[in-house]
Amino acid sequence: MPRWRVFFGQHMRWSSAAVQALALSVVTFCVVLPLCGHRLLYSHFFIRSIYLDSMSEEVLQESLHRGQDALQFWQSAVAVSTFRDVAQHPELLVTVVTSRRNEGRDSHYLLQVMRQLSILLGGCGERRCAEVLVCDVESGPQENQDAGLLEAHFKVVRRSPQELHRNREQINTFEREKRDYVFCLRRGWELVKPRNVVVLEDDALPRPDFFSVVKDLLSRRFALHTLYIKLYHPERLQRYWNPEPYRILEWVGLGLVGATALLLTFPYWNPCSFSFRLSPAHLLFFTLYVMATAELLGRHYLLEVRRLSPQLYAVSPATECCTPAMLFPGNASLRAAHYLDGSFCVKGNAKDMVLYQLARTVPGERSHSVEPNLVTHIGAYSSVRANLARPKLL
Ligand SMILES: CC(=O)N[C@H]1[C@@H](OP(=O)(O)OP(=O)(O)OC[C@H]2O[C@@H](n3ccc(=O)[nH]c3=O)[C@H](O)[C@@H]2O)O[C@H](CO)[C@H](O)[C@@H]1O
């Protein structure tokens, strides 16, 4: 036999696992995952140029329909005092912060949110799981008309005209937004002295398991020692590639567990007759393989598995951006209001960033995030920033 054939045969035998690994990677990353992920919004395989515009338009239309439905619902709902009478010292107070919106007003975000809340509260059983307050940060001619419509059904709080005038002096939008938030935090506390507070922005639509997960979070020990627990983080920032120390740990852990499971199952189920076994080199390859698969397909979709039970929701140190849904355990809402009062917000340092920095710098304070999200952010148009004519999902 020619020497080159002997050499090649031996080399191929030696490297057959490497050839298999290469073939597996090519099939997975160039064929299977692109086929599975090209329509998934938060996957690296998502084809923006083909799908983004149509998907964004679809979501805008859906929100518009839901908003019009909610408008009809609240216009025709019989005013009952169930939600208007807010009990003292409730276990949980949900305060919904709302302001007048010009862009996107036909989607009636606030009405959608309040409709969803009333459905969820209706499903709580005999004992209501929370009291609800609408905090309209405007009043007089600027008053939010949707909040006006809800007045027959919910308690709506507003500033007095003098107070409003003081807070509408020449200040930038972000400082104004922060002062409005502080007003709502304090007002909710003064009014009913709740045991715990959730503050929702008016475009944060609670998901069906909202109250059961909040209840579970409040029963965990860490909640006693936290300034706030973030209940939402933008999906586009949930990737492993968005550097957060705990996420890297989660990523490597997932890779190791997935790789071990794959290698242990090969002896029993191996349709392609792979020659992989539980050795350090093969473990390393499959760890990287699983990590790459999880990141490329989208961590967001993996997180959805945690919805199976409130106990499976993950709690980690708080992430930076955004405050659409915040849980303030105990009297933390008062502390947060106090801290926010002592800071000045500007563009690039809005209330979410200020709160994040405060929780990291004030001795004894901590902050957390929960995943997956407990609310859906439906606000396609911002009331504090400039908007695109037709907003996009990404
Ligand atoms: C999904 C998302 O990323 N949202 C964040 C983004 O809001 P957005 O830029 O999406 O603004 P938005 O329209 O959702 O407004 C945020 C909240 O502020 C309220 N509001 C608005 C104007 C005002 O003068 N007073 C007032 O109280 C408004 O009712 C709402 O409850 O940036 C804000 C900081 O700037 C917060 O971090 C929001 O969580």
The ligand as an ORCA input file, in Angstrom:
! r2SCAN-3c Opt
* xyz 0 1
  C     -39.054     50.268     27.973
  C     -38.096     51.275     28.444
  O     -36.930     51.164     28.163
  N     -38.590     52.286     29.186
  C     -37.694     53.215     29.829
  C     -37.553     54.486     29.008
  O     -38.827     55.072     28.857
  P     -39.440     55.537     27.469
  O     -38.458     56.368     26.701
  O     -39.983     54.323     26.785
  O     -40.598     56.491     27.977
  P     -42.089     56.200     28.400
  O     -42.974     56.912     27.471
  O     -42.331     54.752     28.580
  O     -42.153     56.931     29.824
  C     -41.692     56.341     30.980
  C     -42.624     56.675     32.140
  O     -42.451     58.028     32.516
  C     -43.732     58.655     32.655
  N     -43.528     60.079     32.383
  C     -43.210     60.520     31.142
  C     -43.007     61.876     30.900
  C     -43.115     62.761     31.986
  O     -42.945     63.977     31.858
  N     -43.418     62.272     33.216
  C     -43.618     60.951     33.440
  O     -43.882     60.545     34.568
  C     -44.613     57.920     31.668
  O     -45.967     58.026     32.041
  C     -44.103     56.497     31.832
  O     -44.752     55.885     32.930
  O     -36.701     55.406     29.695
  C     -37.164     55.808     31.012
  C     -36.116     56.737     31.591
  O     -36.080     57.930     30.870
  C     -37.382     54.589     31.913
  O     -36.180     53.979     32.255
  C     -38.283     53.590     31.181
  O     -38.428     52.429     31.970
*
